[in-house]
């Protein structure tokens, strides 16, 4: 198979959520001497971008995105060693979590997977994360961004406290928020830097913001 | 007092029927299918706006909404010529417990609680299907699982059931809110059974019909507890303890 064929098949397999095929194609590509970075940027990521596009057009729903992200991860696992040798590929470190009082993590995990796919190093704090843990983790890990999620209108208000405490602690990175009830208007109101309507948009807009910073 | 129109989620049927049985108000009621807020953003508002727009000017003195903010499901709803009235509630739990303050307090004590009422079990018990039992894991006979297998294969289907149901494993408490409507005995047993199958702690709380009663008793409505949306205004989330506010629309529609 030519490199182009492998990229094309990788893309299709990510879109179709074919985890085993993605892993096999990455192994085959590596064996054929194709750079891990190329398998990532010409195969896996274009596949995931297409998934993001379909999700926004309502052709895909959460299950399709989840299986695609899982397939992409199977590929990343194969490429991990090689990619980690190239620190230039790392676009930044992001601390992510679901805010205090909220136990939901499907969306947050999806965003974390998208961040990883986009080249971020992700520090996942899990669910029900109090404001001080976001601040501590961002400081200790030297993160360039903090990402917060909430599924409930009752808990999204806790994001405001996290933003305030991060600012108080002189956190200079980007703060990005999302989750079903969250809106751009709310992000502006609480002083978050970025709002993302869905997981793929989150990764893209954070990458763009970091590149601009 | 003038005629009222009530549009309410079907999970509230028993409660509204109970308060209306003791009321002499002239009221036209429609119960709307539960689960609209699980649809894509805008579906629920669109559906409800259709019902609101079907009301003629002067036909009713107010259109009452038996809803919470429901994941922004009512955000953007517009009062055309007749005011809309809705409780300042995030979701149905506030309605069932009788006040925002009580819900806030109970929520903070144990965020990982799954709430059931007789009416909810009657109309929405299928939502429990994806709540994994600790004895059996994800229910491999459920329609959701079979649908996933068909679309994504068995390996992915198991992953999806696990991933999409994972948050519910963190729910350690099953709360039956007893509103003394419907077949309480039967549904209490059901709630207990569901809790024990999942090794969740079972708790029963007394419910309250006061927010239901207060809605159909107006005008006037206590503005601390209900939002009255004047003609030409829209419902928006307020992102504070008010929960919802009425605003003039920024775009014409």
Interface residues (C-beta under 8 A of the other chain):
Chain A: X17 X19 X20 X58 X62 X63 X66 X67 X70 X101 X102 X103 X104 X105 X106 X109 X127 X128 X151 X152 X153 X154 X155 X156 X157 X180 X181 X183 X186 X189 X190
Chain B: X40 X41 X69 X71 X72 X90 X91 X104 X107 X108 X111 X112 X148 X151 X152 X155 X156 X159 X160 X163 X164 X166 X167 X170 X171 X237 X239 X240 X243
